[in-house]
Amino acid sequence: MNTHDLPKMFYSYKEGWQDLIQIHPTVSRLCLTYVVPMSLIPPAMFLYAMMVAPGSVFPALVPQMTAFEAVAVAAVFFLAELAMVFLMASVIQQMGDVVEVKPTYEDAFLLAAIAPTPLWLSALALFIPSIWVNGVVVAAAWVGSAALIFHGSAPLFRLEDRSQIRLMGSFVLMAGVIAWAALMVVLALLLSIIIGLR
């Protein structure tokens, strides 16, 4: 995927999406070249926030989290992110029944991989140690992810009817919100386990 195509994909049903459809990357290639690098951003920024500005965005742990503990949490969170992309692809594929289409797993994985891009990039806001700034950035990232979901559903699943696009997009967005909430629960549980083991 060309990075210059990404901004167009937020507002267009064709720009960028058609290029991806023509390239038709395999699941393994897309995972290795896009999902894995993007999934590394939130754990890396978590480590940065915990080591450089503890307590500014995430709750302060007393005593402060050690480097080993922070790396362990980041590693498990990274694996959970990867698993969630594959799970979301399966859910999206099954959701095709809602609008009477049968997307391939590759097409479903493509949407599951591209849609969370703004959320992955929003973790870069952790360079600013403010919970309010990070909250605004995450909210904007959700708007961006929603735009990618709605604009990607039509070309990837060959939907023509606007009501079908809205219906499919709404279901995928709802599943995405649940998946994101699950990831936040995983992060909270990991932090709780670290505190409990002290």
Secondary structure, 3 states (H helix, E strand, C coil): CCHHHHHHHCCCCCCCHHHHHHHCCCHHHHHHHHHHHHHHHHHHHHHHHHHHCCCCCCCCCCCCCCHHHHHHHHHHHHHHHHHHHHHHHHHHHHHHHHHCCCCCHHHHHHHHHHCCHHHHHHHHHHHCCCHHHHHHHHHHHHHHHHHHHHHHHHHHHCCCCHHHHHHHHHHHHHHHHHHHHHHHHHHHHHHHHHHHCC
